[in-house]
Amino acid sequence: MSNAAHDDRPLVVGLGGTTRPGSSSERALAVALDAARELGARTDLIAAGDLQLPLYAPERDERTPEAARLVGALAAADGVINVSPGYHGGPSGLIKNALDYVEDLRDAPRTYLDGVPVGCIVCAHGWQATATTLLALRSVVHALRGWPTPFGASINSAAAGVEDDDVRAQLRLVGRQVVEFATLQRRARSAAHV
């Protein structure tokens, strides 16, 4: 067995970005994942090229290696950080399609993202797009039985970028909340099995 199978640290999967490696949303995800690692979490980044998946088709059983990796990572995740650009008032098709693959977990031992803390972060050019996209992401997380963290970060790239200290503090807060809630969930599950 791999060392990861014996690792008791929570696993936080970072999902996000755009088709362009190094986008502001991918950089935001990196900041949040850094904060998660500082609290002792293991992390797995699934971004850019990893998210260029075939359109989700529930009637098809075959999955690309990238889709299988995504579903496997989300099945194992104790927490998720989801970052999307705000495109026309909602999450990008790239991110929504990736989240649609969670449907493959409908019959898993843990259905969808049941009880998993999910931090939501949005990057957009303007406050209106950040607000509506954040609301849409949180709604999708609820539909997948996940627990959106109390704080969701919105980055208005017209006002400040990922390098801004206040923005970084928000991103780090999302990462911390995911790890803190994931740790509490793991303790509760362990106590229930004692």
C-alpha positions in Angstrom: 0.0 0.0 0.0 1.1 3.6 -0.6 2.1 5.9 2.2 -1.0 8.0 1.3 -3.2 5.1 2.4 -1.7 5.3 5.9 -1.7 9.1 6.1 -4.1 10.4 8.7 -4.0 14.0 7.5 -7.2 15.2 5.8 -7.1 15.3 2.1 -8.2 18.6 0.5 -8.8 18.5 -3.3 -8.4 21.8 -5.1 -10.5 22.0 -8.2 -10.4 25.1 -10.4 -8.9 27.4 -12.9 -9.4 28.0 -16.6 -8.0 26.5 -19.8 -5.1 28.8 -19.3 -2.5 27.5 -16.9 -1.5 30.1 -14.3 -4.8 32.0 -14.5 -5.9 34.2 -11.6 -8.3 31.5 -10.5 -5.6 28.9 -10.5 -3.3 31.2 -8.5 -6.1 31.9 -6.0 -6.6 28.1 -5.6 -2.8 27.7 -4.9 -3.0 30.3 -2.1 -6.0 28.5 -0.5 -4.3 25.1 -0.8 -1.1 26.6 0.8 -3.1 27.6 3.8 -4.6 24.1 4.0 -1.2 22.5 3.9 0.0 24.8 6.7 -2.7 23.3 8.9 -1.4 19.8 8.1 -3.7 18.8 5.2 -2.5 16.8 2.2 -3.6 18.5 -1.0 -4.3 17.4 -4.6 -4.5 20.1 -7.3 -6.8 19.4 -10.3 -6.6 22.5 -12.6 -6.3 23.8 -16.1 -5.5 20.8 -18.5 -6.7 18.3 -15.9 -10.2 19.8 -16.2 -10.5 19.6 -20.0 -12.8 16.7 -19.8 -15.4 15.4 -22.2 -18.9 16.7 -21.7 -20.4 14.7 -18.8 -22.7 12.1 -20.1 -24.4 10.0 -17.4 -25.5 7.3 -19.8 -21.9 6.5 -20.7 -19.8 4.3 -18.4 -16.4 4.9 -20.0 -14.3 7.6 -18.5 -11.1 9.2 -19.6 -8.1 8.8 -17.3 -8.5 12.5 -16.3 -12.2 12.0 -15.5 -11.4 8.9 -13.5 -8.7 10.7 -11.6 -11.1 13.6 -10.8 -13.9 11.3 -9.5 -11.4 9.2 -7.5 -9.9 12.3 -5.9 -13.3 13.7 -5.0 -14.4 10.3 -3.6 -11.4 10.3 -1.3 -11.5 14.0 -0.4 -12.1 15.1 3.2 -12.5 18.7 1.9 -12.7 20.5 -1.4 -11.7 24.0 -2.5 -13.5 25.0 -5.7 -12.5 28.0 -7.7 -14.2 29.3 -10.8 -13.9 32.3 -13.0 -17.2 34.3 -13.3 -18.3 34.0 -16.9 -21.4 35.9 -17.7 -22.8 35.7 -14.2 -22.1 32.1 -13.5 -19.3 29.5 -13.2 -17.4 28.5 -16.2 -18.5 25.5 -18.3 -15.2 23.9 -17.5 -15.9 24.0 -13.7 -19.5 23.1 -14.0 -18.7 20.1 -16.2 -16.1 18.9 -13.7 -18.7 19.2 -10.9 -21.2 17.3 -13.0 -18.8 14.3 -12.8 -19.6 14.0 -9.1 -22.8 12.3 -10.3 -20.6 9.2 -10.7 -20.5 9.1 -6.9 -24.3 8.7 -6.6 -24.0 5.1 -5.5 -20.6 5.4 -3.7 -20.3 4.6 0.1 -20.4 8.4 0.6 -23.0 9.7 -1.8 -21.8 12.7 -3.9 -19.9 15.1 -1.5 -22.2 14.3 1.5 -20.8 16.0 4.6 -17.7 17.3 2.8 -16.7 20.9 3.5 -16.3 22.8 0.2 -14.7 26.2 0.0 -15.9 28.3 -2.9 -13.9 31.1 -4.5 -14.7 33.2 -7.5 -12.5 35.4 -9.7 -14.3 37.9 -12.0 -14.0 41.3 -13.5 -16.6 43.2 -11.5 -18.6 42.6 -8.3 -21.9 41.6 -9.9 -20.2 38.6 -11.6 -18.4 37.5 -8.4 -21.6 37.6 -6.4 -23.8 35.7 -8.8 -21.1 33.1 -9.5 -20.4 32.6 -5.8 -24.1 32.0 -5.2 -24.3 29.6 -8.1 -21.3 27.6 -6.9 -22.7 27.4 -3.4 -26.0 26.2 -4.8 -24.3 23.4 -6.7 -22.3 22.4 -3.6 -25.6 22.1 -1.7 -27.1 20.0 -4.5 -24.2 17.7 -4.2 -24.8 17.4 -0.4 -21.6 19.3 0.4 -21.2 21.9 3.1 -20.1 25.3 1.7 -17.8 26.9 4.2 -19.2 29.9 6.0 -16.8 32.2 4.1 -16.6 32.3 0.3 -14.1 34.5 -1.3 -14.8 36.8 -4.2 -12.0 38.4 -6.2 -12.9 41.4 -8.3 -9.9 41.5 -10.6 -10.9 45.0 -11.7 -10.2 46.2 -8.1 -7.4 43.9 -6.8 -5.5 40.7 -7.8 -4.4 37.6 -6.0 -1.2 39.4 -4.9 -3.3 41.8 -2.8 -2.8 41.2 1.0 -6.5 41.5 1.7 -7.4 39.1 -1.1 -4.8 36.6 0.1 -6.2 36.8 3.6 -9.6 35.8 2.2 -8.2 33.0 0.2 -6.3 31.7 3.2 -9.4 31.9 5.3 -11.3 29.6 2.9 -8.4 27.1 3.0 -8.3 27.2 6.8 -12.1 26.7 7.1 -12.1 23.7 4.8 -9.3 22.0 6.9 -10.9 22.9 10.2 -14.4 21.5 9.2 -12.8 18.4 7.5 -10.9 17.7 10.7 -14.1 18.0 12.8 -16.0 15.7 10.4 -13.2 13.1 10.5 -13.3 13.1 14.3 -17.1 12.8 14.4 -17.0 9.8 12.0 -14.2 8.2 14.0 -16.2 8.7 17.3 -19.3 7.2 15.7 -17.3 4.0 14.8 -15.8 3.5 18.3 
